[in-house]
Amino acid sequence: MKIQLSTVQLDKASDLALGLGQILFGSTVLPFIIPALDKPPLTVLLFGLVIAIILWIFAIWIVRK
């Protein structure tokens, strides 16, 4: 069974992936930039960056399709 999504639904899915990527990027990178915030471990930073980049690539892939 193949699911067909409309262009509006694909745009919304892309917006959601983009927003989630921005949230992950901001929540993992900003504590390293702003000294007043508690810094998470380096593995959390790397994991957050990898997931954010994957979500951004997914958002671009959805829009191109």
PEWO-V502037 format. One record per backbone hydrogen bond with DSSP energy under -0.5 kcal/mol. NH is the residue of the N-H (numbers start at 1). CO is the residue of the C=O. E is the energy in kcal/mol with one decimal. If there is no record, write none. Layout:
BEGIN
((NH:CO:E) (NH:CO:E))
END
This chain:
BEGIN
((4:2:-0.5) (5:3:-0.5) (10:6:-2.2) (11:7:-2.3) (12:8:-2.2) (13:9:-2.2) (14:10:-2.2) (15:11:-2.4) (16:12:-2.3) (17:13:-2.3) (18:14:-2.4) (19:15:-2.5) (20:16:-2.5) (21:17:-2.1) (22:18:-2.1) (23:19:-2.3) (24:20:-2.5) (25:21:-2.5) (26:22:-2.8) (27:23:-2.6) (28:24:-1.4) (29:25:-2.6) (30:25:-0.5) (30:26:-1.3) (32:29:-1.3) (33:29:-1.1) (33:30:-0.6) (34:30:-2.9) (35:33:-0.7) (37:34:-1.2) (44:41:-0.6) (45:41:-1.6) (46:42:-2.5) (47:43:-2.5) (48:44:-2.6) (49:45:-2.3) (50:46:-2.4) (51:47:-2.4) (52:48:-2.4) (53:49:-2.5) (54:50:-2.3) (55:51:-2.5) (56:52:-2.3) (57:53:-2.5) (58:54:-2.5) (59:55:-2.3) (60:56:-2.1) (61:57:-2.6) (62:58:-2.3) (63:59:-1.8) (64:60:-2.3) (65:61:-1.4))
END
